[in-house]
């Protein structure tokens, strides 16, 4: 049986790496793609479309997995993403590459589906550590994407990025097909309200699109705040429709329950703050040393500086699961919070060497990974198994939206105190700007301690009821 557990975890871990590789690989290739397609805005859409589709797919696909079976939905998402990678690999036409990237965005939905598959496939006592391990898969995928993506664009044609991506996705499909057992979903008692089910997608995409365009056009531009407003109105209408439904596609009452709401609030704090780790320290390491707030390193070295923390964080996820299993949610969240906060507070002193930066990144990343795994375990330990994909999907959406907004806030904070580059006239962040930014992030992250105090112990979900529902679904199939 132990080998079966390892096979399941390996298959899902590979799928998480493939999904996050899709996101990270393009960051390393952006300079090349800018030259290929003519300008930064055009090339930037290859990142933006993936972000928009991925964020919108989280709740929708997560819930469909709950209803129709998580394994089958995972396999379908991998097939569609593989097709998207092949489309982008075989053409120089920007429109086709962009369409391929949109399809690849659906691979992001593999993450909430994987958490649900862990819960339904493994014994209860193994779930917390396995969920923690899944969390580290995202970090590994980012590291592989940044490093391998850079190697590919430096030595091969950029199309090979998508070839490698397609291979990873295909291998994930094979592994999940043959190693993950899967269970039938639990159908809804009433016909699905597809309008309610699909409404969050355009709402989320509109909000994220508006936020992403604010840096280029400013918040005073009607196209920016107007798009955000339209998205917010769509989400408000969807919320009203969902709350009035007797069997909603997405149960907002579940999302509003104490532990799930606290998990989402904690995710917002992390997205606005400590999840901006790469943005803050990439800027810091590449800023000129004469500003006294930078090391003057190149982009390649700045990217490699993150690798040790990614490796160390591989152990943080399982540790988080063990802490949750042994001591509960509250101590785990508090430990992760204190580690991350301590790293940011050390950063306020503005490190002078690359080794100091690496050490700070390791502390922050280790604590943040513990927190992310703890958030998933709060959800898994609180909601019924039949709603796992839906609940984890809301976390993914919350993280995506908070991270997008957080990036804009960080840009504003860094711009509050600047120095002028005498050579180019560009405005560069000053020591005061970096200190203010790191204090802001430390404060937001510290809110996790307060939120942890309000977490309730896991309630026991009635397994017999859900087992009966699955048996009925299987008999009617």
C-alpha positions, 0 to 999 in steps of 0.5 A: 500500500505504501508504494501506492501512496508514493505513486499517487503523490508522485503523479500529482506532484509532477502535475503541479510542477507541470502546471507551475512550469507553464507560468514561470517559464515565460518570465525567463523568456520575456526579453526574447519574446519582446524582441520576437513580437516587437514590444513589451505590451504585446509580449506581456499578453502571453503572461496576462492571458495565462493569469486571467484564464488560470484565476477564472478557472480555479473555482469553476473547474474545482467545482466541476471536479467535485461533481463529475470526478476530480481525476477525469477533470484533471486529465481533461485540463492536462489534455487541453493545456497540452494542446495549447502548448503544441499550438504555441510550439508550432507557429510564429503567429502571435494570435495562435501563440496567444490562443495556446497560452489561454488554453495553457492557463487551464492547467492552473486548475490542476492545483485545486483538483490535486488537493481534492485527489489527495483527500479522496485517495489517501487515508485521513492520517496521511492527508496533511503531510501529503497536502504540504508536499503538494504545496512545495510542488508549485515552488519546484515548478517555479524554480524549474521554469525560471532556470530551465526557461533561461537555459532554453531561450539562451541555447535553443529557439523559444518554441522549445519552451512549449515543447518541454511544457507539452512533454511535462503535461503529457507525462503528468497525464500518463502518471495520473491516468495509471497511478491515481485511482480517482472516485466518481463525483457527487452529482447535484440534486438539481440541474446545474445553473450554468449561468451562475457557474460561469459568471465568476469567470468574466467577473474575475477576469475583468477585475484582474485585467483592470488591475494589470493595466493600471500600471501602464495607464494609471487608475484615472484612466476610465478603461482601468477603473471602468473594467474593475467596476464592471467586474465587481458588478458582475461578481456582486450579481453572481453573489446575489444569484448564488445566495438565492439558489437552493443548491448553488454551483458555488456555495458562498455560505460555505466560503463564509464559514469561519475557518474558510473565511479566515483562510481566505483573509489570510490568503489576502494578507499573503497575496498583498504582502509576502507573496511579493517576495520575488518582485521586491528582492528581484528589484533590490538585487538588480538596483545599483549599489550606489543607491545603498539599496541594491547589489547591482546584479544581473537578472540571471544572478538575481534569479539564481539567488532564489534557488536555495530558498526553493530547495529549502522550501521543499521540506517546509510543506511536509513539515507544515503538514506534520505540524498540522497533524501533530499540533493543529492549525493554530500553532502551524499558522503562527509558526509560519507567520513568525518565520516569514515576519522575522525574515522581512524584519531582517530585510529592513536592515537592507542586506549588503551581500548576495549571501545575506539576501539568500539567507533572508529569502530562505527564511521568508520562503520557508515560513511562507510555504508553511503558511500556504500548506497550512491554509490548504489543510485548514480547508481540507479539515473544514469542508466536506470532501464533496466541496473540496475542489470548490473551496480550494478553488476560491483560495486560488482565486483569492490568491491571484487577485490579491497578488495582482493588487499587491504588485501594484501596491508594492510599486507605489510603496517603492516609488514613495522615496526614490533617487534619480539615476544621473546617467539615465534620469530614471527614478530608482527606489531609495533605502527608505522606499525599500524599508517602508515596503518591507515593514508594510509586508511584515505588518500584513503577514503578522496579521496571520497570528491574529487570524490564527487565534480565531481558527476553530478545531477541525470538525468531523465530516460525516464520511458515511454520508459522502460514501453513500452519495458516491455509491449512488452516483456510481450506481446511476452512472 
